[in-house]
Amino acid sequence: MVKTQSSGAARRGEHPSGPPATPVRRTIKGETALSDTHGVFLMVAITVILAAIVLLMLLSMLPAGSLAEPQPPIIITEISHVNAGAGALTYASRVTLKNNSSTTYENDCLRAVFYVNGYKACIVQTLNGHLLIPSHHYGVKTLGGEGCRDRFWNPGEEMTADLTDGTFYPGAEVTLKIVDKRNGRVISKHTVRA
């Protein structure tokens, strides 16, 4: 009987298409080179990094200034210390206020209270220029500007309160509170450096 070479090769463990196969040794549990703990740690790290990248991308899509603190409805835009005519430093204390909101206010229903370094300095009992004239207005000489000319203070309009000279001085912390006279509620509070 003649044996074929192919049957002999099969008996010796050779692979029919090439060199002899290397023996495969089975590993027992706990002898693996991979660690489940390392795999979990790696997946958590990748997830955190991807979440941070997505968060940065979303934050970059927000409009500029949308995370900034919102401005109060009525703000101080300027405090002038110089005489309007001569330009000399007289501590003139002219304060320009602006309706910075989208709300129209009835200016006679508003009272402005000014503080200097935390102490009450002046109260303007009405922000209507025509009604201020006949009233007792201690601490304020005049009101002017488009916000006090008629009955309403519209969004974007400004008014200037010319307070008694020396009320404010350069470097002082000036706080403005606008109070609704009907209910005593503070509708705006704004603090600036004079």
Secondary structure, DSSP 8 states (H G I E B T S, - for coil): ----HHHHHHHTTB-TTSSB--------TT--S--HHHHHHHHHHHHHHHHHHHHHHHHHHS-TTTTS----SEEEEEEEEE-TTT--EEEEEEEEEEE-SS--EEGGGEEEEEEETTEEEEEES---HHHHTTS--TTEEEEESTTSSSSEE-TT-EEEEEE-TTSS-TT-EEEEEEEETTT--EEEEEEEE-
